[in-house]
Amino acid sequence: MIRNDAQYQKGLELMAFLHGGHTGGARVAQIQDICPDFADMAIAWATGHILSRPGLDLATRELILVASCATQGFAQTQLVAHAEAALRAGASRRQIMETVLQLTFYAGGPAVSNALLALKDVLAEEA
């Protein structure tokens, strides 16, 4: 069990900041009910170890995750969660849209179109 690990605690704090009360937090809670070990790993490793590393600010890291999720084409829930987190980390709606548009010739029009549709509510909200 990794819940007593310092990186897990760091991950919990960062998760609360980036995803608290939004799509990402809800997604982890759903997974927690099904497979607590996977949720714990995501909190400790993905958030506590990787997302909190030095070298890139949180907004940039979240924009990278937006691009990754959009490119995959099947990760709409995660795409929305990371777009919401990017906003909380200081990215603008324009930066999120430009991040997705940048993928047009690399991920293809359908992936970009699907990503923009998935992000419609996130991109339309007032700051």
Secondary structure as GFF3:
##gff-version 3
##sequence-region A 1 127
A	DSSP	alpha_helix	6	19	.	.	.	ID=ss1
A	DSSP	alpha_helix	23	34	.	.	.	ID=ss2
A	DSSP	alpha_helix	36	41	.	.	.	ID=ss3
A	DSSP	pi_helix	42	51	.	.	.	ID=ss4
A	DSSP	alpha_helix	58	72	.	.	.	ID=ss5
A	DSSP	alpha_helix	76	88	.	.	.	ID=ss6
A	DSSP	alpha_helix	93	101	.	.	.	ID=ss7
A	DSSP	alpha_helix	104	107	.	.	.	ID=ss8
A	DSSP	alpha_helix	109	118	.	.	.	ID=ss9
A	DSSP	alpha_helix	120	124	.	.	.	ID=ss10
###
